[in-house]
Amino acid sequence: MRRLTERMQLAKTVLRELSRQPLCRTELEKRTVRRCGTHATFEGMFRFLVEGGYLQKSEPKHRAAYVITERGTRFLEVI
């Protein structure tokens, strides 16, 4: 149960950061790991959030910042 709580806290941190402003993956990781988690846990959660449609690149073909999606905003409200 503790692990689930930690993962939800990590997801919340990632989504909150992106709800404030778009960020590149590196900056998002720095801000997230500073507050909670490790590089490995960030990688897993980041992959989950992208594949689940909770966040996406602002411009898919370029090295661009990530943004929170509408689905991500609703998920953030729930957690």
C-alpha positions as CSV (number, residue, x, y, z in Angstrom):
1,M,0.0,0.0,0.0
2,R,2.9,2.3,0.8
3,R,4.3,1.9,-2.7
4,L,1.0,2.8,-4.3
5,T,0.8,5.9,-2.2
6,E,4.3,6.9,-3.2
7,R,3.5,6.3,-6.9
8,M,0.4,8.5,-6.7
9,Q,2.4,11.2,-5.0
10,L,4.9,11.0,-7.8
11,A,2.1,11.2,-10.4
12,K,0.6,14.1,-8.6
13,T,3.9,16.0,-8.6
14,V,4.5,15.4,-12.3
15,L,1.0,16.5,-13.3
16,R,1.1,19.6,-11.0
17,E,4.3,20.8,-12.4
18,L,2.9,20.5,-15.9
19,S,-0.3,22.2,-14.9
20,R,1.7,25.3,-14.0
21,Q,3.7,25.4,-17.3
22,P,5.0,23.2,-20.1
23,L,8.4,21.7,-19.3
24,C,11.0,19.6,-21.2
25,R,11.5,16.1,-19.9
26,T,14.8,16.9,-18.2
27,E,13.5,19.9,-16.3
28,L,10.4,17.9,-15.3
29,E,12.5,15.1,-14.0
30,K,14.8,17.4,-12.0
31,R,11.8,19.1,-10.3
32,T,10.1,15.8,-9.6
33,V,13.0,13.9,-8.2
34,R,13.9,16.8,-6.0
35,R,10.5,16.5,-4.3
36,C,9.9,12.7,-4.4
37,G,11.1,9.6,-6.0
38,T,14.2,8.5,-7.9
39,H,15.3,8.5,-11.5
40,A,14.0,5.0,-11.9
41,T,10.6,5.7,-10.4
42,F,10.3,8.9,-12.5
43,E,11.0,6.9,-15.7
44,G,8.3,4.4,-14.9
45,M,5.7,7.0,-13.9
46,F,6.6,9.2,-16.9
47,R,6.1,6.3,-19.3
48,F,2.8,5.4,-17.7
49,L,1.5,9.0,-17.9
50,V,2.5,9.4,-21.6
51,E,1.2,6.0,-22.7
52,G,-2.0,6.6,-20.7
53,G,-2.6,9.9,-22.5
54,Y,-2.2,12.0,-19.3
55,L,0.6,14.1,-20.8
56,Q,2.0,14.7,-24.3
57,K,4.6,16.7,-26.2
58,S,3.4,20.1,-27.2
59,E,4.9,19.6,-30.6
60,P,5.3,15.9,-31.4
61,K,7.9,16.2,-34.2
62,H,10.3,18.4,-32.3
63,R,12.2,18.3,-29.0
64,A,9.5,20.2,-27.2
65,A,8.1,20.6,-23.8
66,Y,5.5,18.3,-22.4
67,V,2.0,19.5,-21.4
68,I,-0.8,18.0,-19.4
69,T,-3.8,16.8,-21.3
70,E,-7.5,17.1,-20.5
71,R,-7.4,13.5,-19.3
72,G,-4.4,14.4,-17.1
73,T,-6.2,17.4,-15.6
74,R,-9.1,15.2,-14.6
75,F,-6.8,12.5,-13.2
76,L,-5.0,15.2,-11.1
77,E,-8.4,16.3,-9.6
78,V,-9.1,12.7,-8.6
79,I,-5.7,12.0,-7.0
